[in-house]
């Protein structure tokens, strides 16, 4: 047996085997980040982001939901899934992050995204059980708030009938609690109730789409000026057609800057749950993502159009 194999066997024992990077956290404190990464274990161009448990991300297994091809991406979030600085801020993550050298979005440039989302466990959320669940986000560099997030709002949280129609799309069902949010502009411009707190479009109902694949297509220009836009189709139906600034700042300074994509399950604000639920654990959440693609044309990324055209799945 080679010296490497002997050392690996002695060091890891019954742990999963050689060739993985494993960080073990000791009792008495929050877990340290463990990658558990092997070649091919993560989507190309992505890395785990502040997600401490092996189960936070894996590929699907036999019998689990797949939109197309052989496998989908499975995300699982449990109470306690955090590392610092998230633990101190009351945030939980099962999230992947686009690597800096793999970003495809640029401020001031048109881009398309398409993917399928499958909610395996989540329903509508009353305000006292809100955890600020984020299903995907595009981050400006540094500590700036994300330009665009897909979030689940709590029941009755917003007043879509009274928001400025130049900012928010008033259409959509009352039960549509998954929405498009412009966090960067909201914070910088101090958007409030008139601007619907930055939530510009209702997309779909988490409860009504539970156990079903939802095809999501996004066309955007993350512009710093009035030439920005955000268009979103859900299962082939346009649900968002926002026109205006997507990030705050100077176009001359920001154009060409990258935006980093993240996806998974991110509990961004658990204070309502912690203060109202008497110490009860936040329920475990599971979701699947499949066929996530970016491109310059809708036909490059739309799951339904790609299937109709007989294109190979992303696998």
N, C-alpha and C positions, 0 to 999 in steps of 0.2 A: 504494500500500500504506500502511496506517495506521502511525503512529509505533510503536504497541504491537507490531504484527506484525513490523516491522523489527527492533526491539530483541529480541523473543523469538527470532526466527530467528538473529540474530547470537549471542545468548547460549547457546542450546541446541544449535545446529548439528544434528548427527545424533542427538542425544538425542530421545527419544520424541515431542517436539512441545510446543506451547505449552499453557499452562493447567494444568500439573502442578507440584506442589511437589516439588523434587528436591534432596536434600542429597548431595553427592559426598564420599566419604571418601578421604583421601590415604593412600599407602602408609606402613607403619611403625606401625600401631596398629589397635585394634579399630574396626569400622565404626561410623559414626554412623547414627542412626535416620533412615530415609527413608520418607516416607509414600506417595509415588506416588499420592496420592488424587485422584480426579476425582469430580465429582458422579455418584452412583449406583454408584460402584465398591466400596462397602462396604455391608453390611446396615444398614438404618435403625437408628439408635441405637447403633451400634458404631464403634470406632476401632481402628487398629492399636496393639498394646501391646508395646513393646520388641522388635519384630520387624524386623530391619534390611533384609531382602532383598525385592525386588519379588515373587519367587516364593513367599514365605512364605504369602501369601493371594492367591487370585484366584477368579473364578467358573469353573465347568467349561466345557470346550469340547466341540465335537461329538465323539461317540464315548466320552466319559468318563461315569462312573456318575452317574445322577440317580434319586432315589427317586420324585419326582413333579414335574410341571411341566416347565419348560424348562431350568433350571440348578440346580446344587448348589454348595456352597462347597468349594473345594479348598485344603488346607493341605499345605505341604511344609516339612520341617525337615531341614537339612543341618548337618554338623559345622561349627562356627564361626559359626552364626547367633546372635549375641548382641551386645548393647550393655551398657555399664555401668549398673547395678552387676552385671548378670548374668555378664559375662565373668569378673570376679574371683571370683565365687562358683561358677563352673563350671556355669552354667545356659544352656540354649539355648531359643529360643522361635520358634514360628510361631503366634501367638495374637492373637485379637481380644478387646477389652475393651468391656463395656457402658459407655456414656457416663454420667457422673454424673447428668445430667438426664433419663436415659431408663430408670433402674432400675425394675423392677417388683416385686421381692421386698422385703418388710419383715419385720423381726424381730417375731414374735408374731402373724403373719397367715398364713392358709392360702393356698397357691399351687400351681398345676400347671405342669409343663413337659413338652413332648414334642418329640422330634426323631428323626432317623435318622442312624446312623453307619456308615461304610463303611471298613473297613481294607484298604488297597490293598497294603501291603508288609510288615507286621509279624507276627512269630511269637512263640512263647514265649521268655522271656528267663531264662537261668541267672543266678545271683546275681553271678557275676564279670563279667557284661555288663549289669548293671542300670544304668539311667539315670534312674530315678524318673519314668517317663513319666506325665504328667497329661493327661487328655482333656477335662476341664472342671472348673471350680471356681466357688464362690460365696464372695466375699471380704467380710468385715466391714470397715468403714471403718478407715483408718489402717494401721498396721503389724501388726495382729492376723492370726494365721494364718487361712486360709480355714475357714469353717464346714463346708463339704462339698466333697469332691473325688471325681472318678472317676479312678482310677489303675490302672496295670498293675503288679502285683507280680511279683517274680522267682520262679522255680521253687523250691518248698519254703520260701519265706520265712516263712510263718506257720503256726501250729498251730491249725487250726480245730476240732479235736476236743477241745481242752482249754480253749478260751476260755470266759469266763463267758457262758452262754446268755442272761442278762439284757442283755448288751451286744451280742454278735455272734450272727448266725444261722449255726448250724453246718451247715445244709443247703447243697447245691450240689456240683458235680462237682470233683474234685481238679484238673482242668485249667482251671477257671474262674479265670483270673488277673486279670481286670478286676473291680475291687472298689469299693465305696463306703467312703469314709474320712471320719471326723469329726476333722479336724486341729485345730480350735480347742479343742474339749473335751479332746482327747488331750494337747495341750501344757499347758493350764491345770490339768488334773486329774492330770497325770503318769501317764497310762495306759501300761501296759506289756504284757507277754505275756499276762497274765490277761484284759486287755481287748483283746487281739489288736492292740495298737499303734494302736487307733482304727479298724481296718478292720472294719466291722460286717456286711457282706454281700458274698457272691460274686455276680457278675452274669453274666458270660459268658467264654468262652475267646477270646482274641485270635486264636490260630492257627486254631481250628475255624471261626471266623466270617470268616476272611479271604476277601475277594472276595464278601461277602454284605452286604446291608443289614440292620442291627440296629435295630429300633424301640425307643426308650427313652422311658418315661413316668415322671415323678417327681411325687409329691405330698408336700409337706412343709409344716411350720410351723417356721421357724427360731427356735424359742423358747428363751429363756434359763432356762426352768423345766422341770419334769417333764411339762408338757403338750406338749412338742415331739414331732415324729415325722418319719419318713422312710420313704416307701413307694415302691418302684421296680418297674416291670413291664418285662420284656425280651421283645419279640415277643409281648406279650399275657399273659405268665406272671409272676405276682408273685414276685420274687426277693429282696425286702427289705421287712421290716415292723418297723422299729426304733421304739421309743417311749422318749423321754427327752430330756434337754437337748441342744440343737443348738449353742448358743453359750454362752460362759461370761460370767457377770456378773449384774447385777440386771435383772429384767424391768421394773421401774419406770423404770430409767434407759435401757434399750435398746429397749423396745417402740416400733415405728414407724420404727426406724433402717433405712436401706436396705442391701441387700447387692448387690454388683456382680458380675455374671456374666462369666466368661471362657471361651472355648472355642478349641480348636485342638490343637496339639501342643506340649507344654512339657516339656523334659527338666530336671527339678528337682534332680537329684542325680547327676552324672556321675562322681563319684569312684571307684566300683567299677570302671567301665570304664577310666578313666585309669590306675589303679594296676595293673590286671591284663592289659591288652591291648597293652602294649609300644609305645605310640604310634600304634596303628592308629586310623584315623578311625572315628567312629561312623557306621554306615550311614545313608543318606538314608531318611527316612520320609515316606509320603504317606497322607493320609486325606481323606475327604469327609464333610461334614455337610449335611443337607438338612431342610427343613420345621421349623426350630427356632421354637417358639412358646411363649409363656407365657399363662396364662389362669386363670379361676376355676373351670372345670369340665374334666373329662377330655375331654369331647367337643370342647372348644375346641382341644386340643393333640395328641391321640393320632393319629399318622399313619394308622394302619389304620382307626380309627373315622371319621376325616375322609374318607378315600377311600371307605369304604362308604356314607357319607352323601351322597356326591357333592359335597362342598365343594371349592371352588377351591384348588389348591395355593398355597403361600405366595407363589410368584412373582407 
